[in-house]
Amino acid sequence: MELSDREIWAIVHGVLFGSAFLLGFSGLFFSLWGFRGTGLTREGITSRAGKLAAGAWGMAAVAWLAVFSGTWMIFPWYMESGGVARELLADPARSSWETFGMEWKSHIAWFAPILATAVAICISHFREELAERDAMRHTLAWMLAAAFACAGIAGLLGALITRVVPIR
C-alpha cells in the first residue's frame, strides 16, 4: 500500500494533530477540575499550576496546527477541480449533506483553538489562584469541554466526508 503526499498530510492533520488535541483533553480537563488547594502545599500548588499551564498551551498549539493544516492544506485539495466540488455537483442528492458537512466542519473547527487558547491564557494568568476559585476553574473546564466538542464534531465530519469523497 502506497500513500500519496496528500494522504500523508491528511493523516498528519487528523491523526497526529487532531487526535493529540482530543486525547490531551481528558488529562487537562480532569487535572483542571480537580485542582484544589486542599491537601496540597504551596509548592505543590505552584508545581501543578505550572503543569496545567504547560498542558493547556500544548493543547492550544496542536489545535491551531490542526486548524491551520486543515484550512490551508487539506481544504483547498477538496475544492480544486476534480475534487469534492465536482463530485458533489454531479449528484444533487448527495450535494446538500456533504456541502453542509464541509461548511459546518470548516467553520466549527475554528472554535476549538480559540477556546483552548482562552483557557490557556486564563490558566497562565491566574495559576495558583485557580486552586481556591472553584467557579473559575469549573468555567474553564467547561470552556475546554466546548473546545473538545467542536473538535470532535469537526473530526467526525471530516472523517465522514473523507470516507465519501477521498483526497486524491
DAPEPE-V737038 format. One record per run of one state. SS is the DSSP state (h for helix, s for strand, l for the rest). FROM is the first residue (numbers start at 1). LEN is the number of residues. If there is no record, write none. Layout:
# DAPEPE-V737038
SS:FROM:LEN
SS:FROM:LEN
This chain:
# DAPEPE-V737038
l:1:4
h:5:29
l:34:8
h:42:38
l:80:4
h:84:7
l:91:1
h:92:40
l:132:2
h:134:31
l:165:4
